[in-house]
Every structure is written in structure tokens, then in C-alpha cells.
């Protein structure tokens, strides 16, 4: 089974403090999942950049997101991370909040970059690509998925365990 056969991929967990580079250095703040969420990813979930929808526990809105999964070769990370950028300007951090994510597709593999500017340009391109892809009807229907309204949601092997009528449209 390839990584493309796992979509949509449902996951959730607590937002933890990351490296602090996303917002400060890159201008693209991220919400990092705790390590056990990353460790539960299936073996065929390739490192790379993904897109989908995300919701924070105390916010009624569902937001577009891009997500980096891997070791981030530019920064030479030794810990595999799952860093989610919600495409919205927030006034506050949401460390300790519960984050639910539906990953709908793959944008590109992880890459190393010659400079910080090249990394930032690639991330901006990823965001533009995600925005375009999330306008597709096959993606838009997941914005209102019942996974976001069930608390707590049951997720088994990356699939939400809910009624068959959960996705409408």
C-alpha cells in the first residue's frame, strides 16, 4: 500500500512546544503534535509536505492547513515531527490545546535547501498549492466532517471511527 492510499488520514493530539522557528524565523507558525502521535503514523506515511483541514479544541472554525512530516533536513532535526500550519492569523499560541487534523493529500517530499530564503519560498509555494487544492469539491466536503465535532473522536489506524454518513456532499 502506498502513502496515497491512506488518504484521508485522521489524527489528533495535544499541541506541544516545538523548536520555535516556524513563527519567529520563517513567519509561518506551526502547531506541533506530541511525539506519540508522530510515532503512530503508519510506515507508509512518507516524510513530506501535506495539506488538509484542522480544528483547535476551543474554536468552532475549521481551518486550511499545510503540514510538514519528517526530520526537516534544512535544520538537521534528529526527531521526526508533525508540524501543522493553520492558514489563519491567530492572536495567541495554542500550546496544550487539542488539535484535530484531516490530511487529504501530498504536496512534495521533504527537501534540503541552500538558504533560509529558499526554504521560506518553498513553504509559501506549498501554502499556495494547498489553498488551490482545498478548493476542489473532493476536499471541501471534509471541512464539515463529523470528525471535527465529535469529542473525543475515535481514530484507529488513521481512520475516524464514526457513522458511514459522516461525510456528506
C-alpha positions in Angstrom: 0.0 0.0 0.0 1.4 3.4 -1.0 1.1 6.5 1.2 -1.5 7.8 -1.3 -3.9 5.0 -0.3 -4.2 6.2 3.3 -6.0 9.5 2.5 -8.0 10.9 4.1 -5.8 10.4 7.2 -7.3 11.4 10.5 -5.2 12.3 13.5 -5.5 14.3 16.7 -3.5 15.2 19.8 -2.2 17.8 22.1 -0.2 20.8 20.7 3.3 20.9 22.2 6.1 23.4 22.1 8.3 22.9 19.1 11.6 24.4 18.1 10.2 27.9 17.9 11.4 28.5 14.4 8.1 28.5 12.4 6.7 31.8 13.6 9.9 33.6 14.6 12.4 32.6 11.9 10.2 31.6 9.0 7.0 33.6 9.5 4.8 30.5 9.3 3.9 29.4 12.9 3.2 25.7 13.4 1.4 23.6 15.9 3.4 20.5 16.7 1.9 17.2 17.7 3.2 15.4 20.7 5.8 12.6 19.9 3.4 9.7 20.5 1.1 11.0 17.7 4.0 11.0 15.3 5.1 7.5 16.4 1.7 6.2 15.5 1.9 7.2 11.8 1.8 4.2 9.5 5.1 3.0 8.0 3.9 4.1 4.5 3.2 7.7 5.6 6.1 9.2 3.8 8.0 12.2 5.0 6.9 15.3 3.2 4.5 18.2 3.0 0.8 17.6 3.1 -2.5 19.6 3.0 -5.9 19.3 4.6 -8.2 20.7 7.3 -7.6 21.3 11.0 -9.5 22.4 14.1 -8.4 23.5 17.6 -10.4 22.3 20.6 -11.9 25.6 21.8 -12.5 27.1 18.3 -15.6 26.4 16.3 -13.8 27.1 13.0 -12.1 24.5 10.7 -9.0 25.9 9.0 -7.0 25.1 5.9 -3.6 23.6 6.8 -0.3 22.5 5.4 1.7 20.0 7.4 5.4 19.0 7.4 6.1 15.4 8.5 9.7 14.4 8.9 13.1 15.4 10.2 13.4 18.8 8.4 16.7 18.4 6.6 17.4 22.1 6.5 17.6 22.2 10.3 19.1 18.8 10.6 16.5 17.6 13.1 17.1 14.3 14.8 13.5 14.0 16.0 10.7 13.2 13.5 8.0 15.8 13.8 4.5 16.6 12.6 4.2 20.4 12.3 0.9 21.8 11.2 0.5 25.4 9.9 -3.1 26.6 10.1 -3.7 29.1 7.4 -5.1 31.8 9.7 -3.7 34.6 11.7 -4.1 33.8 15.4 -3.6 36.3 18.3 -2.4 33.6 20.7 -0.5 30.3 20.7 -2.4 27.2 21.4 0.0 25.0 23.4 -1.8 22.4 25.4 -4.9 22.6 23.2 -6.3 19.6 21.4 -5.8 19.7 17.6 -7.7 17.5 15.1 -6.4 17.2 11.5 -7.6 15.5 8.4 -4.8 15.1 5.9 -6.1 14.9 2.4 -3.1 14.8 0.2 0.6 15.1 -0.5 2.3 18.1 -2.0 6.0 17.2 -2.1 8.8 15.3 -0.4 11.0 16.8 2.3 13.9 18.7 0.8 17.1 20.4 2.0 17.6 24.0 1.0 20.6 26.1 0.3 19.3 29.0 2.3 16.6 30.1 4.7 15.1 32.3 1.9 14.8 29.2 -0.4 13.0 27.3 2.4 10.6 30.2 3.0 9.9 30.4 -0.7 9.1 26.7 -0.9 6.8 26.9 2.1 5.0 29.9 0.5 4.6 27.8 -2.7 3.3 24.9 -0.5 0.7 27.2 1.1 -0.5 28.5 -2.4 -0.7 24.9 -3.7 -2.7 23.8 -0.6 -5.1 26.7 -1.0 -5.7 25.7 -4.6 -6.2 22.0 -3.8 -8.5 22.6 -0.9 -11.0 24.4 -3.2 -11.7 21.2 -5.0 -15.1 19.7 -4.1 -13.5 16.4 -3.1 -11.5 18.3 -0.4 -14.2 20.9 0.5 -16.6 18.2 1.7 -14.1 17.3 4.5 -14.3 20.7 6.1 -17.6 19.8 7.6 -16.7 16.2 8.5 -18.2 15.0 11.8 -14.7 14.1 13.0 -14.3 17.7 13.9 -17.5 17.8 16.0 -17.1 14.5 17.9 -15.3 14.9 21.2 -13.3 12.9 21.7 -13.1 11.4 18.3 -12.1 7.8 17.9 -9.2 7.3 15.5 -8.0 3.8 14.6 -5.1 3.4 12.2 -5.6 6.9 10.8 -9.3 6.4 10.1 -12.1 8.1 12.1 -14.4 5.6 13.6 -17.8 7.2 13.0 -21.0 6.6 11.2 -21.0 6.0 7.4 -23.0 9.2 6.9 -20.2 11.3 8.4 -19.1 12.8 5.1 -21.9 14.4 3.1 -21.8 16.1 -0.2 
